[in-house]
Amino acid sequence: MELEKVNITWRGINSLCSKIVKKLKDKYPNIVDYNIIGLSRGGLIPAVIISNMLNIRKVYSLGLKSYVEEEQGKIEIYQVPELTNMDKILLIDDISDTGDSFKNSKEMLVGKTVVTASLTLKPKTSFKPDVFGKVVKNDVWVVFPWE
């Protein structure tokens, strides 16, 4: 079954990141004290944009993959940043679709204060990030400008 595709423009990405930053500042006044981890690959670009908006210099990547083309498979973690000196982490991804990427990532971060954020969220997800930009329909494939 071919999914309907929804394209998000660079302008749309900037708008979603701005919305997330506003929510983060309102909900977590000390968010600038956090380290940012972008979930690779989709969360890396929003992580950098949000880090610039918040003026947070510490940005890291957690490498995981689960999709081949438009098919989701088992999550494979292939890169983990040094977490020893990170007490507070802002975990960012482009979408919370099934929620598996966020769930697997948070399992690695036990004992840390973790805030999660995603540009988009599908209602069916099993993991609702603390902050998100917008909800998209379950039956769409979101196409980000870096894809």
Buried (B, 14 or more C-beta within 10 A) or exposed (E): EEEEEBEBEEEBBEBBBBBBBEBBBEEBEEBEEBBBBBBBBBBBBBBBBBBEBBEBEBBBBBBBBBEEEEEEEEBEBEEBBEBEEBEBBBBBBBBBBBBBBBBBBBEBBEEBBBBBBBBBBBEEBEBBBBBBBBEBEEEEBBEBEEE
